[in-house]
Amino acid sequence: MSDTQKLAKNSPLSHVVNVIVGCLIGLAEMVPGVSGGTVALVTGIYERAIRNGDALLHAVRTAVFDRQNFKQAAAKVEWVFLASIGAGMVGTVLALSGVMHRFVEFSPQTSRALFLGMVAVSLIVPIKMIDKQDFAKNRFAAMALFLIAAVAIFFLTGITSAEKPNPPLIIIFGAAAIAVCALVLPGISGSFILLSMGLYQPVIGAVSERNMVVIAVFVLGAMTGLALFIKTLKFLITNYHTLTMMTMAGFMLGSLRALWPWQDDSTGLLPPSNDIGWLFGMMALGGIIAGGIMVLERFTDKTGTVASTN
């Protein structure tokens, strides 16, 4: 990285961009079928976020079990970067949970069409991150993982469960630990995982109503799941980058099933039948939005920093 890029990495503009990205991730995580991990990939912060998440977890463990080395471990964490992303995410969830809850509930076809366009166009992102020479050497394994991931998520997103109006807190904890994995896996929607468990409405309702007990239990479960999962993902990205990116592309492709606008009450897929022009227009709008985000990423280096335009 050049000196100019290093300066841009910590510039006020880069922090503003990271807050905006955090807002987009938070918005995505509230919508069934849309993945915050996909947003992180499209905006160019994905690998940097995974690396910093792992460094943060290491710093926390060091603070508990090896305090004399805590300062050294903490120095490896980009605190401002994480704070910017986190502030955008949390602020958006708190501010818009009620709005998104109503949008998804009362305009399901429109919301699915919009997000289908966004995710479909975003498929190009993990594919662009693949090293061509490495892919040539591992093309059969890469294509196999791509297809397996796509088929698995296609069928997973067809599973639904009846809503549980007052779920026990232990169920909330466990669901959060599972759903948070979607935060770091493009193509897998944490909200859809909650929906498939029958917990989406109770959780988003608790956030909208500021039910602090449910929110605290959910956050604790999410932190537990993240701590268990993120190191594994970092290992895969570091050692099997091409195979991991192809798998993520498969996840994203399979997730399009959940976003098809025409579905019955059991998430069965139906042919286009009503409001065809409007819904395809929303798909196009979603694609334009995703394309705009990718244009923004052109001014961002691969670690999520604002690149020099000189």
Secondary structure by P-SEA (a helix, b strand, c coil): ccaaaaaaaccaaaaaaaaaaaaaaaaaaacccccaaaaaaaacaaaaaaaaaaaaaaaaaaacccccaaaaaaaacaaaaaaaaaaaaaaaaaacaaaaaaaaaccaaaaaaaaaaaaaaacccccccccaaaaaacaaaaaaaaaaaaaaaaaaaaccccccccccaaaaaaaaaaaacccccccccaaaaaaaaccaaaaaaaaaacaaaaaaaaaaaaaaaaaacaaaaaaaaaccaaaaaaaaaaaaaaacccccccccccccccccccaaaaaaaaaaaaaaaaaaaaaaaaaccccccccccc
